[in-house]
């Protein structure tokens, strides 16, 4: 099975741009009150038991990377069924995963390798690209707001909790 993260990265970035552009003023499918400013933007994902990415806007005044985003996955997700198909083929049939990274380098993943790490790194790079392009500036952001990536199963997370307002600043 093959996963090309260059293609998936473009799909995810387009998804984020669309979600930011369409951000609702009074209806937010995320934690917090609808009309409050955004305090946390989480790009969550899963590769082990399903394949998806979810962009969740948290408007709680004390919003933080505390896992609350996981209650809002299905309202905010983009599915990647080929991730799950590749993982299933690996563990059910012993087929390796041919992974093409964003830089074009190729890796072969076996049963001892984690897909969460390269996917998480790809998502981190996408958020940083969005910050560089000032994509999040158009959102109603709280004075203290952070962006981050979190694997549903805990295999990847960025930024470090104590550096979330420095490394994970949205603008």
C-alpha positions in Angstrom: 0.0 0.0 0.0 1.2 3.5 -0.7 0.5 6.8 1.1 1.6 10.0 -0.6 1.7 12.7 2.1 2.4 15.4 -0.6 -1.1 14.8 -2.0 -2.7 14.4 1.5 -1.0 17.6 2.7 -2.6 19.6 -0.2 -6.0 18.1 0.6 -5.6 19.0 4.3 -4.4 22.5 3.6 -7.4 23.1 1.3 -9.7 21.7 4.0 -8.2 24.1 6.6 -8.5 27.1 4.2 -12.2 26.2 3.6 -13.0 25.8 7.3 -11.3 29.1 8.1 -13.1 30.9 5.3 -16.4 29.4 6.3 -15.9 29.9 10.1 -19.3 30.5 11.5 -20.0 33.7 13.5 -22.6 32.2 15.8 -22.5 28.4 15.4 -19.3 26.6 16.2 -19.1 22.8 16.4 -16.5 22.9 19.1 -16.2 23.5 22.9 -17.2 26.9 24.2 -19.8 29.5 23.5 -20.5 30.2 19.8 -19.8 33.9 19.8 -16.7 33.9 22.0 -13.2 34.3 20.5 -11.2 31.3 19.6 -8.7 30.3 22.2 -7.4 27.0 20.8 -7.3 25.5 17.3 -6.7 21.8 17.3 -5.8 19.8 14.2 -6.6 16.3 15.5 -6.1 13.1 13.6 -6.1 9.3 13.8 -4.4 6.7 11.7 -4.5 3.5 13.8 -8.2 2.6 13.8 -9.6 5.1 11.3 -8.2 7.6 8.9 -9.2 11.2 9.5 -8.2 14.8 10.3 -10.5 17.1 12.3 -10.1 20.9 12.7 -11.7 22.0 15.9 -12.1 25.6 17.1 -12.3 25.9 20.9 -13.9 29.1 22.2 -13.7 28.4 25.9 -12.0 31.3 27.7 -9.4 28.8 29.1 -9.3 26.6 26.0 -6.2 24.4 26.0 -4.9 21.2 24.5 -6.9 19.1 27.1 -8.5 16.6 24.7 -11.9 18.3 24.8 -11.7 18.6 21.0 -12.3 14.8 20.8 -16.0 15.3 21.6 -16.3 17.2 18.3 -14.5 15.0 15.7 -17.3 13.9 13.4 -18.7 17.4 13.0 -15.3 18.7 11.9 -13.5 15.9 10.1 -12.1 15.0 6.7 -11.8 11.3 6.2 -8.7 9.5 4.8 -9.8 5.9 4.3 -6.6 5.0 2.5 -4.7 5.5 5.7 -6.8 2.9 7.5 -6.6 0.6 4.4 -2.8 0.8 4.5 -2.6 0.2 8.2 -5.0 -2.8 8.0 -3.0 -4.3 5.1 0.1 -3.9 7.2 -1.2 -5.6 10.3 -3.6 -8.1 8.7 -1.5 -9.2 5.7 2.0 -8.1 6.6 2.2 -5.7 3.6 4.5 -2.8 4.2 3.4 0.8 3.6 5.3 2.8 1.0 5.2 6.3 2.4 6.1 9.3 0.4 7.0 12.2 2.7 6.2 15.9 1.9 9.8 16.4 0.7 9.4 13.5 -1.7 11.6 11.1 0.2 10.3 7.6 0.4 10.1 5.4 3.5 8.9 1.8 3.9 7.0 1.3 7.1 6.7 -2.1 8.7 4.8 -3.4 11.8 7.3 -1.7 14.2 7.0 1.7 12.5 4.5 4.4 13.5 2.5 6.2 10.8 1.3 8.7 13.4 4.7 10.4 13.6 5.1 11.3 9.8 1.4 12.3 9.6 1.6 14.4 12.7 4.7 16.1 11.3 2.9 16.8 8.1 0.0 18.4 10.0 2.4 20.5 12.1 4.0 21.7 8.8 0.6 22.6 7.4 -0.3 24.7 10.5 3.0 26.5 10.3 2.4 27.1 6.6 -1.0 28.5 7.5 0.6 30.8 10.1 3.2 31.9 7.6 0.5 32.8 5.1 -1.5 34.5 7.9 -4.4 32.2 7.3 -5.7 32.4 10.8 -5.6 36.2 11.1 -9.1 36.5 9.7 -10.6 34.4 12.6 -11.9 36.0 15.8 -8.9 35.0 17.9 -8.6 35.5 21.7 -5.6 37.5 22.9 -4.1 34.2 24.1 -4.7 31.6 21.4 -2.7 28.6 20.2 -2.7 26.1 17.4 -1.7 22.5 17.8 -1.7 18.9 16.4 -2.9 16.0 18.5 -3.2 12.3 17.6 -6.4 10.8 18.9 -4.5 7.9 20.4 -1.7 10.1 21.9 1.1 9.0 19.6 1.9 12.5 18.4 1.4 16.0 19.8 2.7 19.5 19.0 3.6 22.0 20.5 4.9 21.1 24.0 2.2 22.2 26.4 4.4 24.8 28.1 5.5 26.3 24.7 2.0 26.4 23.2 1.7 30.2 23.2 5.2 30.6 21.7 5.6 27.8 19.2 1.9 27.3 18.6 0.9 31.0 18.1 -1.6 31.3 15.2 -0.3 34.6 13.8 
